[in-house]
Amino acid sequence: MQHAEKPGFPGIKSGEAGKIREQELRQAAKQLGVEVYFLDSLDGQLSNAVQTKLFEYIACWIDTVNPQVILTFGLDGVSGHPDLVTVSHVVMQVVNQLFPGVWLFYLAPSEVTVLGCGVSSSNAKGSVQRLFSTAIRKVG
């Protein structure tokens, strides 16, 4: 899998792109009536973080929020971005080890992501299969 060489939007500085993405997500979450939480990390640096600290940080947030459901990136990070892959793997580890009663769902790449980020259709199908197998695992 591969992701774009330079993160962001064409013609917009990458730091500004992150702010735009955050604003878009906050607006969407407000419309859906859900809460979102952001890690205090710059784009491209999360995958270099100390995994135990990231594990503890995410575990602390899950414990504080006490969610019934968590929606995270698929194990392929949807677009293959190293930060998103890292988040997915750490969230999965935290939930499996410390919060087995929480429902964990993975985002599958959208068709736009599949076409624009180099994620193959077979990987997209795999994300959907993981989504359903996770739901079945929690129920069964």
Backbone bond lengths (Angstrom), bond angles and torsions (degrees), N, CA, C in turn:
res aa  C-N    CA-C-N  psi(-1)  N-CA   C-N-CA  omega(-1)  CA-C   N-CA-C  phi
1 M - - - 1.436 - - 1.511 109.56 -
2 Q 1.301 114.65 152.59 1.442 118.57 178.47 1.511 108.71 -139.97
3 H 1.316 115.84 160.84 1.446 120.04 174.62 1.517 107.77 -130.54
4 A 1.302 116.44 169.69 1.455 120.79 -178.15 1.524 110.77 -55.69
5 E 1.323 116.23 144.32 1.460 119.89 -178.32 1.513 111.43 -63.28
6 K 1.330 117.63 -40.18 1.452 121.02 -179.56 1.528 108.24 -118.79
7 P 1.348 117.25 121.14 1.457 118.76 179.66 1.524 111.05 -68.78
8 G 1.306 116.38 156.73 1.451 120.48 175.71 1.507 112.68 113.71
9 F 1.318 114.36 -161.05 1.455 122.34 -178.71 1.521 108.73 -116.06
10 P 1.326 117.61 143.79 1.464 119.65 178.71 1.526 110.89 -55.75
11 G 1.326 115.76 130.58 1.460 121.22 177.65 1.520 114.72 83.86
12 I 1.331 117.54 -1.07 1.466 120.90 -179.95 1.521 108.33 -122.04
13 K 1.320 116.62 133.25 1.464 120.76 179.05 1.525 109.63 -60.13
14 S 1.351 116.62 144.53 1.467 119.87 -174.46 1.526 112.25 -59.78
15 G 1.316 119.30 -34.99 1.459 121.46 176.97 1.515 112.22 -62.17
16 E 1.321 115.90 -37.09 1.460 120.92 177.85 1.528 110.60 -72.38
17 A 1.317 116.72 -35.61 1.469 120.47 179.91 1.522 110.28 -60.55
18 G 1.316 117.21 -41.28 1.466 121.03 177.85 1.518 111.80 -60.46
19 K 1.321 116.60 -40.97 1.469 120.51 178.69 1.524 110.68 -65.05
20 I 1.331 115.61 -39.58 1.475 119.93 178.58 1.524 109.67 -64.01
21 R 1.332 116.61 -46.01 1.472 119.99 179.61 1.528 111.40 -60.75
22 E 1.323 116.27 -42.71 1.468 119.49 -179.77 1.523 110.67 -63.43
23 Q 1.317 116.77 -43.94 1.461 120.47 179.07 1.529 111.01 -61.95
24 E 1.329 117.01 -43.24 1.464 120.83 178.39 1.523 111.14 -61.10
25 L 1.339 116.79 -43.79 1.457 120.22 -179.49 1.523 111.13 -65.99
26 R 1.319 117.07 -41.40 1.468 119.74 178.62 1.537 111.19 -62.40
27 Q 1.328 117.04 -40.91 1.463 120.78 178.63 1.528 111.09 -65.46
28 A 1.322 116.86 -42.68 1.470 120.55 179.08 1.526 110.36 -64.49
29 A 1.325 116.80 -43.53 1.467 120.98 179.97 1.530 110.83 -62.33
30 K 1.318 116.37 -39.98 1.465 120.32 178.58 1.527 110.37 -61.59
31 Q 1.334 116.73 -43.11 1.457 121.08 178.47 1.528 111.62 -62.77
32 L 1.335 116.09 -35.35 1.465 121.02 -179.18 1.533 112.86 -84.67
33 G 1.331 116.42 -12.80 1.458 120.30 -179.08 1.525 112.74 74.38
34 V 1.333 116.42 31.45 1.467 120.66 178.73 1.519 109.92 -118.83
35 E 1.315 115.20 160.72 1.458 121.00 177.44 1.521 109.35 -100.30
36 V 1.328 116.01 143.67 1.454 121.11 174.08 1.521 108.56 -123.65
37 Y 1.308 115.86 149.94 1.458 122.36 179.57 1.518 108.68 -128.43
38 F 1.309 116.65 136.64 1.451 122.28 -178.52 1.521 109.99 -111.36
39 L 1.311 115.66 140.76 1.462 120.69 172.14 1.519 107.23 -78.56
40 D 1.314 116.91 146.45 1.459 121.21 179.53 1.526 108.47 -85.97
41 S 1.336 115.67 76.17 1.460 121.19 -176.62 1.512 109.59 -145.14
42 L 1.314 116.03 142.48 1.453 120.55 178.00 1.525 110.68 -79.99
43 D 1.311 115.79 151.16 1.453 121.98 178.85 1.523 110.45 -55.50
44 G 1.317 115.79 129.97 1.454 121.18 177.31 1.514 114.75 90.36
45 Q 1.337 118.45 -3.57 1.461 120.87 -177.29 1.517 114.12 -107.78
46 L 1.305 117.84 -16.95 1.457 121.31 -175.07 1.527 112.36 -64.78
47 S 1.315 116.53 -37.45 1.463 119.24 -178.83 1.521 112.13 -67.01
48 N 1.336 117.28 -15.69 1.465 121.57 177.83 1.528 112.21 -95.21
49 A 1.315 117.36 -0.48 1.469 121.39 -177.35 1.529 110.33 -70.31
50 V 1.312 115.67 156.71 1.457 121.07 175.30 1.525 107.30 -69.05
51 Q 1.326 116.31 119.25 1.460 121.69 -172.67 1.533 112.96 -60.01
52 T 1.329 117.63 -37.88 1.476 119.01 -179.62 1.520 111.05 -65.46
53 K 1.323 117.64 -37.28 1.468 120.10 178.32 1.521 110.50 -68.94
54 L 1.322 116.56 -40.10 1.461 120.47 177.67 1.526 110.16 -64.57
55 F 1.317 117.45 -42.14 1.465 123.08 176.56 1.531 109.46 -57.02
56 E 1.328 117.43 -49.72 1.466 121.78 -178.88 1.528 111.51 -63.85
57 Y 1.321 116.72 -40.85 1.457 121.28 -179.28 1.532 110.70 -62.83
58 I 1.323 116.41 -48.44 1.468 120.73 -179.83 1.529 110.54 -66.20
59 A 1.325 117.12 -40.48 1.468 120.69 177.91 1.525 110.58 -61.08
60 C 1.311 116.84 -40.75 1.470 121.04 179.11 1.527 110.70 -62.62
61 W 1.323 116.88 -43.16 1.463 120.30 179.01 1.518 111.35 -65.48
62 I 1.303 117.24 -43.14 1.464 119.70 179.34 1.521 109.71 -62.91
63 D 1.314 117.57 -41.84 1.460 121.69 178.54 1.528 111.02 -63.38
64 T 1.320 117.18 -39.83 1.468 121.92 -179.17 1.526 111.39 -69.71
65 V 1.326 116.21 -45.71 1.465 121.05 -175.98 1.524 111.52 -77.78
66 N 1.329 117.08 -32.92 1.456 123.72 179.89 1.533 112.16 55.05
67 P 1.338 116.75 55.28 1.467 119.29 -177.26 1.523 112.67 -76.02
68 Q 1.312 115.83 156.64 1.459 121.25 171.39 1.518 110.00 -87.62
69 V 1.345 115.80 -29.44 1.462 122.74 -175.92 1.524 109.36 -135.18
70 I 1.321 116.13 139.75 1.465 121.72 172.39 1.517 107.36 -124.82
71 L 1.317 115.64 132.69 1.451 122.76 175.74 1.515 107.17 -112.91
72 T 1.328 117.05 119.78 1.456 120.89 -179.34 1.524 109.50 -132.08
73 F 1.312 115.80 177.83 1.458 121.61 179.23 1.519 109.99 -68.01
74 G 1.327 116.65 151.13 1.456 120.63 172.30 1.518 109.70 -62.19
75 L 1.318 116.26 164.53 1.462 120.39 -176.48 1.527 112.72 -62.05
76 D 1.325 116.71 -17.99 1.459 120.71 176.59 1.527 111.52 -89.97
77 G 1.351 116.24 5.21 1.458 120.55 179.75 1.515 113.32 68.95
78 V 1.303 118.73 20.24 1.457 127.66 -178.20 1.527 111.30 62.54
79 S 1.326 117.19 -52.31 1.467 120.62 -177.19 1.525 112.15 -111.70
80 G 1.326 116.55 -1.72 1.457 119.91 -176.29 1.519 113.17 86.54
81 H 1.326 118.49 1.29 1.466 121.84 -179.52 1.530 108.83 -63.64
82 P 1.334 117.94 129.31 1.472 120.95 -176.39 1.530 113.96 -55.41
83 D 1.326 118.23 -36.79 1.469 120.44 179.13 1.525 110.95 -64.75
84 L 1.324 116.75 -42.00 1.462 120.83 -177.82 1.526 111.08 -70.83
85 V 1.321 116.79 -36.38 1.467 121.24 175.37 1.528 109.05 -62.73
86 T 1.326 116.89 -44.09 1.463 121.65 179.55 1.520 111.15 -60.81
87 V 1.320 117.02 -48.12 1.469 120.85 179.83 1.522 110.01 -58.61
88 S 1.299 117.24 -47.12 1.456 120.98 -179.02 1.524 111.92 -57.30
89 H 1.317 116.02 -49.03 1.469 119.89 -177.48 1.527 111.87 -65.64
90 V 1.324 117.47 -41.63 1.466 119.93 -178.60 1.523 110.77 -69.60
91 V 1.334 117.97 -42.83 1.469 120.11 177.87 1.520 110.09 -59.85
92 M 1.327 117.02 -43.82 1.462 120.55 178.91 1.533 110.85 -60.17
93 Q 1.326 117.47 -43.89 1.468 121.16 179.71 1.525 110.96 -63.22
94 V 1.324 116.42 -45.00 1.470 120.79 -179.03 1.529 110.28 -61.18
95 V 1.325 116.78 -48.77 1.464 120.51 -177.97 1.530 110.28 -63.48
96 N 1.321 117.06 -47.37 1.466 120.05 -178.59 1.526 112.55 -62.91
97 Q 1.328 117.85 -37.96 1.460 120.92 -176.04 1.527 114.13 -86.05
98 L 1.332 117.02 -35.88 1.463 119.17 -171.57 1.530 115.63 -117.13
99 F 1.317 117.19 -23.18 1.467 120.72 -174.71 1.526 110.90 -133.16
100 P 1.319 118.27 59.66 1.472 120.23 -174.40 1.526 113.81 -64.56
101 G 1.317 119.20 -16.56 1.461 121.24 179.23 1.517 113.88 -84.66
102 V 1.333 117.97 -7.76 1.463 121.51 -179.75 1.526 109.16 -83.81
103 W 1.306 115.89 134.55 1.471 120.80 177.08 1.524 108.06 -76.34
104 L 1.315 117.31 127.12 1.462 122.39 -178.83 1.519 108.86 -115.27
105 F 1.321 116.07 120.23 1.462 122.03 178.24 1.516 109.21 -117.74
106 Y 1.328 115.01 147.16 1.459 121.81 178.70 1.515 110.45 -109.71
107 L 1.338 115.98 140.63 1.455 121.01 172.70 1.520 109.38 -74.39
108 A 1.299 116.65 134.65 1.461 121.31 172.28 1.521 107.16 -95.56
109 P 1.324 117.53 146.70 1.471 118.97 178.51 1.519 110.68 -61.17
110 S 1.325 115.84 139.02 1.463 119.91 174.66 1.526 108.24 -75.46
111 E 1.297 116.46 167.82 1.470 120.09 178.07 1.526 110.22 -59.83
112 V 1.333 117.39 -36.88 1.458 121.11 178.24 1.527 110.03 -62.30
113 T 1.319 116.87 -44.28 1.461 120.60 178.59 1.513 110.62 -63.90
114 V 1.321 116.00 -43.17 1.460 120.51 179.87 1.527 110.09 -58.42
115 L 1.311 117.05 -43.25 1.459 120.92 -177.83 1.530 112.32 -77.62
116 G 1.332 117.25 -33.49 1.458 119.75 -172.17 1.507 116.70 -97.36
117 C 1.314 118.77 -17.39 1.457 120.06 -173.81 1.520 113.99 -115.40
118 G 1.296 117.19 5.12 1.453 118.83 177.43 1.516 114.40 80.31
119 V 1.333 117.88 12.19 1.457 120.82 176.84 1.524 106.82 -83.23
120 S 1.297 117.21 125.64 1.463 119.93 -176.74 1.523 110.86 -73.45
121 S 1.324 115.67 156.57 1.462 120.62 178.42 1.513 111.53 -59.52
122 S 1.334 117.90 -34.90 1.462 120.12 179.92 1.521 110.52 -65.36
123 N 1.335 117.68 -35.25 1.460 119.93 176.47 1.520 110.77 -68.86
124 A 1.328 116.78 -37.91 1.462 120.33 177.74 1.517 109.80 -62.29
125 K 1.335 117.38 -44.31 1.461 120.53 178.92 1.522 110.14 -63.02
126 G 1.329 117.30 -37.84 1.459 121.28 178.29 1.516 111.77 -61.99
127 S 1.343 116.67 -37.40 1.457 119.47 178.14 1.516 111.37 -65.34
128 V 1.341 116.27 -40.00 1.459 119.58 178.19 1.528 109.97 -65.37
129 Q 1.315 117.49 -41.98 1.464 120.52 178.59 1.528 110.36 -62.35
130 R 1.337 117.39 -40.46 1.471 119.73 178.14 1.520 110.21 -64.07
131 L 1.337 116.65 -37.60 1.468 120.44 179.07 1.519 109.85 -57.96
132 F 1.325 116.91 -49.31 1.457 119.99 -178.05 1.529 111.97 -72.27
133 S 1.304 118.51 -36.89 1.455 119.05 179.23 1.523 110.30 -68.07
134 T 1.353 117.48 -31.08 1.461 119.52 176.52 1.515 109.92 -67.55
135 A 1.327 117.14 -43.30 1.453 120.60 179.09 1.516 110.63 -62.21
136 I 1.301 117.14 -42.64 1.459 121.18 178.94 1.530 110.28 -65.00
137 R 1.333 117.22 -40.36 1.466 120.71 180.00 1.530 110.23 -61.57
138 K 1.318 117.44 -39.97 1.461 120.50 -178.10 1.520 111.17 -69.96
139 V 1.310 116.90 -36.53 1.465 121.15 -179.30 1.517 110.00 -73.64
140 G 1.337 115.93 -46.53 1.462 121.21 -174.99 1.444 110.23 -83.22
